[in-house]
């Protein structure tokens, strides 16, 4: 066997050019962080921290009524008026809010859940103006004595101008006040409002969540403000740069618990004033919950959940890991946690995975609650990483906040990267930092290789409307942001990277804006210098302002290296010689630290395939996964032959590690999507069954015939993969095993014999192989599940049935929130579409019901994009492309919200799939036919 060469930081192709710029950016962000610390500590409210006392009343003394209406002046045509624009003018700056809210946890006479509120905001006039714009959405206001929707008072010696006209502008979501005079620069004013809103089940703003415990239905009043829904809870300057201090009071029934960002004073249902913070980070909750708590360096940590969940110990894991993760980030940021408490609460209805509200983090139940009898290894990992992600935001995002949403990637990309570091601190035996390659790098490569991708950073003027903001919460912002930051950290070393975050204490007084020339001084302080002729702007623009990523091609016969924008026309450049001779092979991008793909000349590809087949351990595990993923994607881009990519899977009969197997299965999934409705499907199944057989037998042997689980974190994942693939490819031994377990459970539903790690796979396999009885049993168990993690496993498995009538019934269930929660409706439709039998059913259903789906399920950033991409991912015919374009045209007026880009991506992907199938079907069929072992 020839020798091998490993390259990770090779000559200037992708490395040195961005390295110094990276630390400049990190340091600059950290500098801003330090400035915010100083600002937040210096700011105090002008009213001495007093709070509004209950009850909430109108100015005339009567209770606020839900039927109050307010005048609306519709916009009949586009105008250049300030209230017809989506951004706030730069004339006013909020200082503090005083807010009292009273959520009703029972319906009123009109059969509505409502909340009433009274608030005032103190703001300063920055530029002379006779107009006040403040965000408001779906709120009704009580008129004051002068017949206007708000009351304006001056806090200085100069009287406030009177209000000329007041109205709501629903399109741009403003409460508009025209004044009879101008506000004076430097003067402070107070704006009072009294309002009522619906405590709806739409998962946005101030909303309600419902659950049943011990036969009693209970209501939780809770919030989700990000990105633009604080305005649904109270009138506010709802932009991230408009930071202020908040004094919050919640009125709530006896025996319920009220929570908000600050520490509560139960005897008067008010809370300590908050830090200076953005509106999107506010949270307030009223519930019948219980909690467990601990103290970590004088920080009170509390885990809130349903009483039964707390009594069953489901919050213990989160409580035990929060303290160590907080301590890790204190060290990482070189700054103490800035609040006296860290509350975390699990909600039955929550559209996101979690939300980093400052001091009161909200989670889906599946993202916070852990039960060792029900939760799988992957459930446990998800909890650890999401907790780490949200706690990372307490500093980076909450204390230091982006001025506008166009640079969301800095916030979410950073948290998505360091979540692996925080989780590694909590679970050091998992080797979890490697999984960023599968979870983020490979995931986002698939999106960022499309022509319809977008840069990490957008122009501020291009991101104006709420739906445009929501679109940014995608894989690019999260996963590409994380991947690029990981690349920078690897180039600089983690020590230097984290030093860039703490060096701010020295430089904060000389830095004013991110990427300013002064940043160069901070760069030099770390011993790093910029390449000759480069500026911070020129370096960072390449990764932040351009979409896509490079493919680096190494020719070992000529010694040349060049790079191209993946999928675009190549632009080559020479590099120093790197000629490899004899049997030697070369492997670049060691540990996949760089955000790029690597291609080689055919000779080196053959050498690498030879190493895989004979001594695959010579190549690091991560790079074995990389070789497979790069090969398949390079083949789709026509850099190499598809059959060469398929050949990377031949060695898998000898592979026992999780990451290469997962990479291969992810890529073979594309072949299943393209061919599971064709004659190629059968021979693919036979080939994969042959490949998985040794892995299946390996885990059968080491687990005592499936009676135990492996000890290693990734081995547990691989065991689940082995049984999933073996059963799905028709291995009789596996199917007998899974059907036997499920049948045993059906006979004694109180005793589930299936290990939590294997339940998703076993449930799916048994329901797919069974009929109505197996499905109905699964549905009954789903309805009876008291743990959300178990319910989620059953919910996905119910989509595995091969009976179309059952799938159609299941689709109809997604329209009924009493059967499938709104937070789960779109993902359930995607589960059904992932089943080849359910594909066309889900597509017809989504088209027929789009208006309802769009109206009812619009609360989350990811739901529409995931739904559209998920339902159309199998599309590969001209007929399907025509249908997709017609779907786009038919719903142009209704719109697609955060799924607008997903429609374009689906059309692009379908067009590419059609071409790929036409070009590759024959060669793929021939290859599988040749490689299937002869009986």
Long-range contacts (C-beta under 8 A, 24 or more apart in sequence): 1-583, 1-610, 1-611, 1-614, 1-615, 1-618, 2-582, 2-583, 2-584, 2-585, 2-607, 3-583, 3-584, 3-585, 4-584, 4-585, 4-586, 4-587, 4-611, 4-618, 4-619, 5-580, 5-584, 5-585, 5-586, 5-587, 6-587, 6-588, 6-590, 6-620, 7-586, 7-587, 7-588, 7-589, 7-590, 8-490, 8-588, 8-589, 8-590, 8-591, 8-593, 8-594, 9-491, 10-561, 10-578, 10-588, 11-561, 11-575, 11-576, 12-575, 13-550, 13-552, 13-561, 13-563, 13-575, 14-550, 14-552, 14-563, 14-594, 14-595, 14-596, 15-491, 15-594, 16-491, 16-531, 17-531, 17-534, 17-539, 17-542, 18-487, 18-488, 18-491, 18-539, 18-540, 18-542, 18-543, 19-488, 19-491, 19-492, 19-528, 20-523, 20-528, 20-529, 20-530, 20-531, 20-534, 20-539, 21-530, 21-534, 21-536, 21-539, 21-540, 22-485, 22-488, 22-491, 22-492, 22-497, 22-539, 22-540, 23-488, 23-492, 23-496, 23-497, 23-500, 23-523, 23-526, 23-528, 24-515, 24-519, 24-520, 24-522, 24-523, 24-530, 24-536, 24-539, 24-540, 25-514, 25-515, 25-519, 25-536, 25-540, 26-488, 26-497, 26-500, 26-501, 27-500, 27-501, 27-503, 27-504, 27-507, 27-519, 27-522, 27-523, 27-526, 28-511, 28-513, 28-514, 28-515, 28-516, 28-519, 28-522, 29-396, 29-400, 29-410, 29-501, 29-514, 30-500, 30-501, 30-502, 30-503, 30-504, 31-504, 31-507, 31-508, 31-511, 31-522, 32-400, 32-504, 32-508, 32-511, 32-514, 33-333, 33-335, 33-395, 33-396, 33-399, 33-400, 33-501, 33-504, 34-504, 34-505, 34-507, 34-508, 35-508, 35-511, 36-399, 36-400, 36-401, 37-335, 37-338, 37-399, 38-508, 39-276, 40-275, 40-276, 40-338, 40-399, 43-245, 43-276, 44-245, 45-95, 45-96, 45-122, 45-245, 45-247, 45-273, 46-95, 46-96, 46-122, 46-155, 46-188, 47-96, 47-98, 47-122, 47-247, 49-247, 49-273, 50-98, 50-247, 51-98, 51-100, 51-247, 51-249, 51-268, 51-270, 52-98, 52-99, 52-100, 52-118, 52-247, 52-249, 53-249, 53-268, 54-100, 54-102, 54-249, 54-251, 54-269, 55-102, 55-251, 56-100, 56-101, 56-102, 56-116, 56-117, 56-118, 56-194, 56-251, 57-118, 57-194, 58-142, 58-194, 59-142, 59-144, 59-145, 59-151, 59-194, 60-145, 63-116, 64-116, 64-117, 64-118, 64-142, 64-194, 64-195, 64-196, 65-196, 66-108, 66-110, 66-112, 66-114, 66-116, 66-140, 66-196, 67-110, 68-140, 68-141, 68-142, 68-196, 69-140, 70-140, 70-141, 70-143, 70-149, 70-167, 70-168, 71-149, 71-166, 71-167, 71-168, 72-167, 72-168, 72-169, 72-170, 73-167, 73-168, 73-169, 73-176, 74-170, 75-169, 75-171, 75-172, 82-131, 82-133, 83-131, 83-133, 83-169, 83-172, 83-174, 83-176, 84-169, 84-171, 84-172, 85-172, 85-464, 86-172, 86-464, 86-465, 86-466, 87-239, 87-464, 88-133, 88-135, 88-237, 88-239, 88-242, 89-127, 89-129, 89-131, 89-133, 90-126, 90-127, 91-125, 91-126, 91-127, 91-128, 91-129, 91-131, 91-183, 92-123, 92-124, 92-125, 92-126, 92-129, 92-132, 92-183, 92-237, 93-123, 93-124, 93-126, 93-242, 94-121, 94-122, 94-123, 94-236, 94-237, 94-242, 94-243, 94-244, 95-122, 95-123, 95-124, 95-188, 95-244, 95-245, 96-121, 96-122, 96-244, 96-245, 96-246, 96-247, 96-273, 97-121, 97-122, 97-234, 97-236, 97-244, 97-245, 97-246, 97-247, 98-247, 99-234, 99-246, 99-247, 99-248, 99-249, 100-248, 100-249, 100-250, 100-251, 101-206, 101-233, 101-234, 101-248, 101-249, 101-250, 101-251, 101-284, 102-250, 102-251, 102-252, 103-199, 103-206, 103-208, 103-221, 103-250, 103-251, 103-252, 103-286, 104-199, 105-208, 105-219, 105-221, 105-252, 105-253, 105-256, 105-286, 106-219, 112-198, 113-198, 113-199, 113-200, 113-208, 113-219, 114-196, 114-197, 114-198, 114-199, 115-196, 115-197, 115-198, 115-199, 115-206, 115-221, 115-233, 116-194, 116-195, 116-196, 117-193, 117-194, 117-195, 117-196, 117-197, 117-233, 117-234, 118-192, 118-193, 118-194, 118-195, 119-192, 119-193, 119-195, 119-234, 119-235, 120-190, 120-191, 120-192, 120-193, 121-190, 121-191, 121-235, 121-236, 121-237, 121-244, 122-155, 122-188, 122-189, 122-190, 123-188, 123-189, 123-191, 123-237, 124-186, 124-187, 124-188, 124-189, 125-183, 125-184, 125-185, 125-186, 125-187, 125-188, 125-189, 126-185, 127-185, 128-182, 128-183, 128-184, 128-185, 129-182, 129-183, 130-161, 130-178, 130-179, 130-180, 130-181, 130-182, 130-183, 131-176, 131-177, 131-178, 131-179, 132-176, 132-177, 132-179, 132-183, 132-191, 133-174, 133-175, 133-176, 133-177, 134-174, 134-175, 134-177, 134-191, 134-235, 134-236, 134-237, 135-173, 135-174, 135-175, 135-228, 135-230, 135-231, 135-235, 135-236, 135-237, 135-238, 136-168, 136-173, 136-174, 136-175, 136-195, 136-231, 136-235, 137-170, 137-173, 137-205, 137-229, 137-231, 137-232, 138-197, 138-198, 138-205, 138-232, 139-195, 139-196, 139-197, 139-231, 139-232, 139-234, 139-235, 140-195, 140-196, 140-197, 141-168, 141-175, 141-193, 141-194, 141-195, 142-194, 142-195, 142-196, 144-192, 148-177, 149-175, 149-177, 149-193, 150-175, 150-177, 150-191, 150-192, 150-193, 150-235, 151-191, 151-192, 151-193, 152-177, 152-179, 152-189, 152-190, 152-191, 153-189, 153-190, 153-191, 153-192, 154-187, 154-188, 154-189, 154-190, 155-187, 155-188, 155-189, 155-190, 156-184, 156-187, 156-188, 158-184, 158-187, 160-189, 173-228, 173-231, 173-466, 175-235, 191-235, 193-234, 193-235, 195-234, 195-235, 197-232, 197-233, 201-349, 201-817, 201-822, 202-822, 202-856, 202-858, 202-859, 203-349, 203-350, 203-351, 203-822, 203-823, 203-859, 203-860, 204-229, 204-232, 204-351, 204-858, 204-859, 205-229, 205-230, 205-231, 205-232, 205-233, 206-232, 206-233, 206-284, 207-349, 207-859, 208-349, 209-347, 209-348, 209-349, 209-350, 210-348, 210-349, 211-306, 211-348, 213-306, 213-307, 213-308, 214-308, 218-287, 218-288, 220-285, 220-286, 220-287, 220-288, 220-289, 220-347, 220-348, 220-349, 221-252, 221-284, 221-285, 221-286, 221-287, 222-283, 222-284, 222-285, 222-286, 222-287, 222-345, 222-347, 222-350, 222-362, 223-282, 223-283, 223-284, 223-285, 223-357, 223-362, 224-350, 224-351, 224-352, 224-355, 224-362, 224-859, 225-279, 225-280, 225-281, 225-282, 225-283, 225-355, 225-357, 226-280, 226-281, 226-352, 226-355, 227-280, 227-405, 227-466, 227-469, 227-470, 227-473, 227-861, 228-280, 228-466, 228-469, 228-470, 229-280, 230-279, 230-280, 230-282, 231-279, 233-282, 233-284, 236-279, 237-279, 238-279, 238-280, 239-278, 239-279, 239-404, 240-278, 240-279, 240-280, 240-401, 240-402, 240-403, 240-404, 240-405, 241-278, 241-401, 241-402, 241-403, 241-404, 242-278, 242-279, 243-276, 243-277, 243-278, 243-401, 244-276, 244-277, 244-279, 245-273, 245-274, 245-275, 245-276, 245-277, 246-273, 246-274, 246-277, 246-282, 247-271, 247-273, 247-274, 248-274, 248-282, 248-284, 250-284, 250-286, 252-286, 253-286, 255-288, 256-286, 256-287, 256-288, 257-285, 257-286, 257-287, 257-288, 257-289, 257-291, 257-304, 258-284, 258-285, 258-286, 259-283, 259-284, 259-285, 259-286, 259-287, 259-304, 259-343, 259-345, 259-360, 260-284, 260-285, 260-360, 261-357, 261-358, 261-359, 261-360, 262-359, 263-300, 263-340, 263-341, 274-358, 274-359, 275-338, 275-339, 275-358, 275-399, 277-358, 277-398, 277-401, 278-398, 278-401, 281-356, 281-357, 281-358, 281-398, 281-401, 282-357, 283-355, 283-357, 283-360, 283-362, 285-345, 285-360, 285-362, 287-345, 289-345, 291-315, 292-316, 292-319, 293-319, 294-319, 294-323, 296-322, 296-323, 296-326, 296-327, 297-327, 297-336, 297-337, 298-340, 299-326, 299-337, 299-339, 299-340, 299-341, 299-342, 300-340, 300-341, 300-342, 301-326, 301-341, 301-342, 301-344, 302-341, 302-342, 302-343, 302-344, 303-344, 303-345, 303-346, 303-368, 304-343, 304-344, 304-345, 304-346, 305-345, 305-346, 305-365, 305-368, 305-369, 306-346, 306-348, 308-786, 309-346, 309-365, 309-369, 309-787, 312-371, 313-371, 314-369, 314-370, 314-371, 314-787, 315-346, 315-368, 315-369, 316-370, 317-370, 317-380, 317-383, 318-344, 318-368, 318-369, 318-370, 318-383, 318-387, 321-383, 321-384, 321-387, 321-426, 321-427, 322-387, 322-391, 324-425, 324-426, 325-387, 325-388, 325-391, 325-422, 325-423, 325-425, 325-426, 326-391, 328-421, 328-422, 328-425, 328-426, 329-391, 329-392, 329-394, 329-395, 329-418, 329-422, 332-418, 332-421, 332-498, 332-501, 333-395, 333-396, 333-501, 333-502, 334-501, 334-502, 334-505, 335-395, 335-502, 337-394, 338-394, 338-395, 338-399, 339-394, 342-391, 342-394, 344-368, 344-387, 344-390, 348-788, 348-821, 349-821, 349-822, 349-823, 350-823, 351-822, 351-823, 351-859, 351-860, 351-863, 352-860, 352-861, 352-862, 353-386, 354-386, 354-389, 354-390, 355-390, 356-389, 356-390, 356-393, 356-394, 356-397, 356-398, 356-415, 358-394, 358-398, 361-390, 361-391, 363-390, 364-788, 364-823, 365-787, 365-788, 365-789, 366-788, 366-789, 366-792, 369-787, 369-788, 369-789, 370-789, 371-787, 371-789, 372-756, 373-756, 374-756, 374-787, 374-789, 374-790, 375-756, 375-787, 375-789, 376-720, 376-756, 376-757, 376-758, 376-759, 376-760, 376-789, 376-793, 377-709, 377-713, 377-716, 377-717, 377-756, 377-757, 378-717, 378-720, 378-757, 379-756, 379-789, 381-423, 381-427, 381-430, 381-432, 381-713, 384-423, 384-426, 384-427, 384-432, 385-419, 385-420, 385-422, 385-423, 385-432, 386-419, 387-422, 387-423, 387-426, 388-418, 388-419, 388-420, 388-421, 388-422, 388-423, 388-425, 388-426, 389-415, 389-416, 389-418, 389-419, 389-422, 390-415, 391-422, 392-418, 392-419, 392-422, 404-460, 404-463, 405-463, 405-469, 405-472, 406-457, 406-458, 406-459, 406-460, 406-462, 406-463, 406-472, 407-457, 408-472, 408-473, 408-477, 409-456, 409-457, 409-472, 409-476, 409-477, 409-478, 409-480, 409-481, 409-544, 410-481, 412-473, 412-477, 412-478, 412-481, 413-456, 413-477, 413-478, 413-479, 413-480, 413-481, 413-482, 413-484, 413-485, 414-481, 414-482, 414-485, 416-440, 416-478, 416-479, 416-481, 416-482, 417-481, 417-482, 417-483, 417-485, 417-486, 417-489, 427-713, 429-713, 430-713, 430-714, 431-713, 431-714, 432-713, 434-591, 434-621, 434-622, 434-659, 435-659, 435-714, 436-482, 436-483, 436-486, 437-592, 437-622, 437-625, 437-626, 437-659, 438-625, 438-659, 438-662, 438-663, 438-666, 439-479, 440-478, 440-479, 440-482, 440-483, 441-479, 441-483, 441-486, 441-592, 441-595, 442-625, 442-629, 442-663, 442-666, 443-475, 443-479, 444-475, 444-476, 444-478, 444-479, 444-480, 444-483, 445-549, 445-597, 445-629, 445-633, 446-633, 447-474, 447-475, 447-476, 447-905, 448-475, 448-476, 448-480, 448-547, 448-548, 448-549, 449-548, 449-549, 449-566, 449-567, 449-633, 449-637, 450-567, 450-905, 450-908, 450-909, 451-567, 451-908, 452-901, 452-904, 452-905, 452-908, 453-547, 453-548, 454-547, 454-901, 455-544, 455-545, 455-546, 455-547, 456-480, 456-481, 456-484, 456-543, 456-544, 456-545, 457-544, 457-545, 467-895, 467-897, 467-898, 467-900, 470-861, 470-897, 470-898, 471-861, 471-865, 471-898, 471-900, 471-901, 473-861, 473-862, 473-898, 474-861, 474-862, 474-865, 474-901, 476-547, 480-595, 483-595, 484-543, 484-595, 486-593, 486-595, 487-593, 487-594, 487-595, 490-591, 490-593, 490-594, 491-593, 492-528, 496-526, 496-528, 499-526, 500-526, 515-540, 543-595, 549-595, 549-596, 549-597, 550-596, 550-597, 551-596, 551-597, 551-598, 551-599, 551-634, 551-637, 551-639, 552-588, 552-589, 552-596, 552-597, 552-598, 552-599, 553-598, 553-599, 553-600, 553-601, 553-639, 554-578, 554-586, 554-588, 554-598, 554-599, 554-600, 554-601, 554-604, 555-600, 555-601, 556-580, 556-585, 556-586, 556-600, 556-601, 556-603, 556-604, 557-601, 557-603, 558-601, 563-596, 566-597, 566-637, 567-637, 580-604, 583-607, 585-610, 585-611, 587-619, 587-623, 587-627, 589-623, 589-626, 590-620, 590-623, 591-620, 591-622, 591-623, 592-622, 592-623, 592-625, 592-626, 597-630, 597-633, 597-634, 598-626, 598-630, 599-630, 599-634, 599-639, 599-640, 602-640, 605-631, 605-640, 605-644, 609-644, 609-647, 609-648, 609-651, 612-648, 612-650, 612-651, 613-650, 613-651, 616-651, 616-654, 616-655, 621-657, 621-659, 621-660, 622-659, 624-655, 624-657, 624-659, 624-660, 624-663, 625-659, 625-660, 625-662, 625-663, 626-663, 628-660, 628-663, 628-664, 628-667, 629-663, 629-666, 629-667, 632-667, 632-670, 633-667, 636-670, 636-912, 636-916, 641-923, 642-920, 642-923, 642-924, 642-927, 643-923, 643-924, 643-927, 646-924, 646-927, 646-928, 646-931, 649-691, 650-691, 650-931, 652-691, 652-692, 652-695, 653-690, 653-691, 653-693, 653-694, 654-694, 655-695, 656-695, 656-698, 656-718, 657-714, 657-718, 658-714, 658-715, 658-717, 658-718, 658-721, 659-714, 661-695, 661-718, 661-721, 662-717, 662-718, 662-721, 665-721, 665-725, 671-924, 673-873, 673-874, 673-876, 674-874, 674-876, 674-913, 674-916, 674-917, 675-917, 675-921, 675-924, 676-836, 676-874, 677-836, 678-921, 679-925, 680-921, 680-924, 680-925, 680-928, 683-925, 683-928, 683-929, 683-932, 684-928, 685-729, 685-730, 686-729, 686-928, 686-932, 687-928, 687-931, 687-932, 688-725, 688-729, 689-726, 689-729, 689-730, 689-731, 690-932, 690-933, 692-722, 692-725, 692-726, 692-729, 692-731, 693-726, 693-731, 695-721, 695-722, 696-722, 696-723, 696-725, 696-726, 696-731, 696-733, 696-734, 698-722, 699-723, 706-737, 706-758, 709-755, 709-757, 716-757, 719-757, 719-758, 720-757, 720-758, 720-760, 720-761, 723-758, 723-761, 723-762, 723-765, 724-761, 724-764, 724-765, 727-761, 727-765, 728-765, 734-765, 735-765, 735-769, 738-762, 738-765, 738-766, 738-769, 739-765, 739-766, 739-769, 739-770, 741-766, 742-766, 742-767, 742-770, 742-774, 746-773, 746-774, 746-777, 749-777, 749-780, 749-781, 759-790, 759-793, 760-793, 760-796, 760-797, 763-793, 763-794, 763-797, 763-800, 764-796, 764-797, 764-800, 765-800, 767-797, 767-798, 767-800, 767-801, 768-800, 768-801, 768-802, 770-801, 771-803, 772-803, 772-806, 774-801, 775-801, 775-803, 775-806, 792-824, 795-820, 795-824, 795-828, 795-831, 796-831, 798-831, 799-828, 799-831, 799-832, 799-834, 799-835, 799-838, 800-835, 801-835, 801-837, 802-835, 802-837, 803-837, 804-837, 804-838, 804-841, 807-832, 807-835, 807-837, 807-838, 807-841, 807-842, 808-841, 808-845, 811-841, 811-842, 811-845, 815-849, 815-852, 822-856, 822-857, 822-859, 823-860, 825-853, 825-856, 825-857, 826-853, 826-857, 826-863, 826-864, 826-866, 826-867, 827-863, 827-866, 827-867, 829-867, 829-870, 829-871, 830-866, 830-867, 830-870, 830-871, 833-870, 833-871, 833-873, 833-874, 834-870, 836-874, 839-871, 839-874, 842-871, 843-871, 843-872, 843-883, 846-871, 847-883, 847-887, 847-890, 850-887, 850-891, 850-894, 851-891, 851-894, 854-891, 854-894, 854-895, 854-896, 854-897, 858-897, 858-898, 860-898, 861-898, 862-898, 863-898, 864-896, 864-897, 864-898, 864-899, 864-902, 865-898, 865-899, 865-901, 865-902, 866-902, 867-899, 867-902, 868-896, 868-899, 868-902, 868-903, 868-906, 869-902, 869-905, 869-906, 872-906, 872-909, 872-910, 873-906, 873-909, 875-906, 875-909, 875-910, 875-913, 876-910, 876-913, 876-914, 876-916, 876-917, 877-914, 878-914, 880-910, 881-907, 881-910, 881-911, 881-914, 884-910
